[in-house]
């Protein structure tokens, strides 16, 4: 690519970053590339609206730390994005800045200021998760006499069994499932990382029935929509909401909880931890890159236990006062 030290072709560099660099050199997932593309669509729209620069006229001067900070504040204040989303957008911008440095190091003075923009700290919330009873009620709610109900029942059971992200479940194909001799399933997580997880006997049995009854082939989506194509993450969340709404009619406690596919994922992690599975194994099961990510479940579990303890009446045990003997007093006085 032809570049000029003073006037780099930023639109071409951005296309090269998204199409070639992320895909070929970083092996980024389709989801990551889409998220980065969305970040720069929003950024370029912001630059055009507030600085009068059309996207095709975008320059290195426009890609400044000041404009980036303005954009990040715009996301929070005007678009009402969370700090987590803000940090994700910043990560995409930093990645592009690093790419530009690899193209031409003479741009370092402009780019280092962007790379030095810190992530905002987020307040760590206690994980909200579903009890085992609530999960069982949700899993049992789909209508087993209809095609959609049968699919949703299998879908929700696999979500709970694996703790998979909605995006991982959406992309599952029949070939990702092995039912003999023992059931297991292969998930493709963030950064194209692959992990294989065992299936409960009930999950394997239900999937065997589902695949056989619908004559699904290896390259078919495991959980297709009505048109036979992959379900989207949005639709998976919608199907879970339908199940939760049905249960909530007779279980009012669920109405107070905001249940999403990620809540279901939290439930899997918490229930594994509460069953005595060590935290390192839970981290591998969930596809966490860092053990610190999994620690939130251990912290949440401890807080739940402390709340339970506080509801108990403390025993009225009398205290006692320790009286040291003479030799102890002598020892302390002589120190």
N, C-alpha and C positions, 0 to 999 in steps of 0.2 A: 504493500500500500504506500502511495506517495504521500508524505507528510511534510509540512513546512514548519520550521522551528518556531516561527512567530505566529503563523496563521494555520494551525492544524485543521483539517477537515473533520470537525467534531461529529456531524451527523453520520459520516462514513465510519468513523472510529466507533461510534456507539453501535451501529449495525454490526460491525466486525466483532465487537465485544459480546453482543447478545447471540449472534449466529455461530461464530467460529470459536472464540475464546472459551466461553462458558461451556459449550457443548463438547468441543473437541479436546480442549486442554484441561478443563476443570471437571469434566464428566458430570456436569450438573444435571439434575433431573428436569423433566419438562415443567414440573410445578415451580421449581426455583427460577427457571428462565422466564416463565410467565409472570412471576411475582416481580422480578427485576424489570421486565418490560413495562409492567403496570406502574412501577415506581417512576420510571423516566417519562412515561406518558403524563403522569400527574405533574412532575417537575417542569417539563417543557410547557405544559398548559399554564402553569403558574408563572413562568418566565414571560410567556406571551401576554398574559392578562395584566401583570403588574409591572413589567418592564418593556413591553411593546416589542419583544423580539420573537419573530416567527421561528418555529422549530427548525426549518431548513437553514436559517441564518444563525443558529446557535453557535457560539464560539467559546474558546477556552476562558475568555474574560467573563463570560456569563456563568461559567461553571466555577464560581468563586465560593469561598467559605461563607461570605456574607449572604449570598443568595441562597445557599444551602440551609443556613440557619433560619433565614426568613421562611423558607419553604417548610422546614420542620415545625416551626411555630404555627404556620398556617394550617398544617395537618391537625395539630392539637386543638387550636382555638376555633378555626372556621369549619373544618371537616369533622371535628369532635372525635378524632382518632385516639386510641389508647396509647399509653407510653410504649407498650409492647409493639404496636404497629409502627409508631414513630421510629423505634430502634431498628425494626426490620427494614424500613425504608432507608435509614442511615447506613445499614450494612450493605445494601445494594449500591448506594452512592460511593461508599468507601471502596467497594470491589472495583468499580469502574475507575476510580482514581488510581488504584494500584495498577490496573491494566494500562492506563495512560503513562504511568511512570516506567513501565516495562517497554513501552513504545519509544519514549524519548525522555531521558533523565533530566534534560535541561528545563523541563516543566516543573521540576520538583518544588521550587519556591511557591508556585501557585497551588500545588496539590497537597503539600504537607500540611497546610492549614486546614484542609478538608479532613485529612486523615487524623488530625489531632482533635477533631470535634468528639467529645465523649458521649457515650450512651447515657441516657437518663436512667437513674436507678428506679426500679419499680418496687412498690410495696408488696411484699410477699403475703399472699392471702392463704388462709387455711384452706386446704383442698376440700371441696364439697363433693361428696360421693354418695352413692346409693348403698343401702343395706342389702344383704343377701336376700332378704324377704322381698324387698322392692324389685330387685333384679328378676327374681323368679316370677313375680306377678307380671312384669313387663314382657318377659320371654313367653309367657303363656297366653298373652292377650290376642295375638293375631288369629284371625278366623282360619282354622285348619281345613275348611271345606272349599276355600277359593284358591285360585292360583296365586294371587297377590299375597294372601294370608300365609300360604305355604312358603313362598319366597321370603316374606318378612320374618317368619319364624326361624328359618335357617340363617338368614342374614344376621338377625340379632344375636342368635346363639354363637355364631362365628365371631361377631364383634366382642362378645363377652369372653369367650374362650381364649381369644388371642390378645385382647387389649389393643387391637389394631387401630390405627388412625383411619378416619373416614376415607381419606385419599387412598390408603393402602387397600382397604376393603373394596373400594370402587373399581380398582384396576385388576382385581383377582380374575384369573381365567381358570377354567376347569383343569388345565394342565398343572396348575400350582397346587393341586390337591392330590395327595397320595392316600388311598384308603386301605391298601393291603401291603404288608401284613398288619402294620399298625398305622392308624391315621395320623397324618401330619400335613401341615400347610406351609407354603412359602410366601412370605410377605416381602415387598420391596419398599424400604423406608426412605428417609431423607438421604440425599447424596447417593442414591442408587444402592444403598446398603441392603443386603439381603439377609433375612433370618428365617430359620425353619423352626416351627413350633409344633408340639404334639397336640392331638385332638382328643377330647374326651370320647368315650365310646358312644355316648348319645349324639354328640356332634357328628362323628363319622357316620353313624347309622342314618341320621337325618340327611346328611349330604349325599350319601349313597342313594337314598330314595329320591331325592330331588333331582340328581343328575340322571338317574335311570328313567324316571317318569317323564322328563322333558327331553330325553334323547340328546343331551348336551354333548358337544364334541370338545376335544382338547383346546381348540382355539376360541371357543365361545366364552363370553363373560360368565363367571360363576353365578352372578346375581344380575341378570339382564333386566332392562326396563320393558315396557309393553311392546316396544319396537324391536326388541332383541339386542339392543346396544347396551354399553356400560351405563350403570347408574352414575349420576353425579354425586358429589359430596352433599350438595344441597338437597337432593332427593332422598339420600340416605338419612339426613337429619330430619327431613319431613316425615319419613316413615316411622322413625323413632318417636317423633312427637305425636303421631297418630296413636301409637301403642300406649304412650304415657297418658294421653288424654283419656283413653278408654279405661285405663286402670284408675285414674284419678277420680272418676265418678263414684267409686266405692272405697277409695283410699285417699281421703282429703289431704293427708300429710304430703303427698306427692305434688299437690298443687303449689306448695310453697317452694318447691325446688325447680331450678331452671335446668332441665335435663337436655343435654346435647350429646352427640357422639363422643365428645371428649370427656363428658361426665361418666359415660359408660366405660371409657378407657381408664379413668381414675378408679372406678369400682373394681376393675380387674386387678390393678396394682395393689390397692388397699386390701382386697380379699386374699391375694397371694401372700402379702406381708403378714396379715393376721393369721394365716394358716401355718406360719412358721418358716416360710421360704426366706432364705437370706437375701439381703438387699442387693448384693451383686448379681444374683440370679434374676431377681425382679428387674434390674436395670437392663440385663441382656434380653429378657422376655419382652420388655417394652420398647426396645430399640433405642435406649438412651445412650448418647455418646459419652456423657459424663455421669459419674456416680452421684454428683451433687444434685442433678436433676431429680433423681429418685429419692433423695433425702427428704423431699417435701412430704412424701407419704409417711415416712417414719415419724416426722414431726407432727403431722396431722393425727396419726394414730396415738401418739403420746398425749396430745392435747385432749383427744376424745376420752382417754382413760382417766386423765386428771379431772375432767368434768364429771365423769361417772363417780369417781372417788369423792368429789365434793358433795354429791347428793346423799352420801351415806352419813349417818349419825356417828360422830366420833365417840369411841368408848370413853367413859369417865374414869380414866386411869389416873391414880394419884402420882404426882411426881415425887422425886426424892432429892435430897441435897447430899452431895458427896463431901465427906469429911476426910481430908487427908490425915494420915497418921503423923506422928512426930518426926519420923525419919524423912518423910516426904517434905515436911515444912522446913526441916533443916537443910535438905538438899536444895530447895528453891531459894532459901535465904542466902546460901553460899554460892549461888551461880553468879 
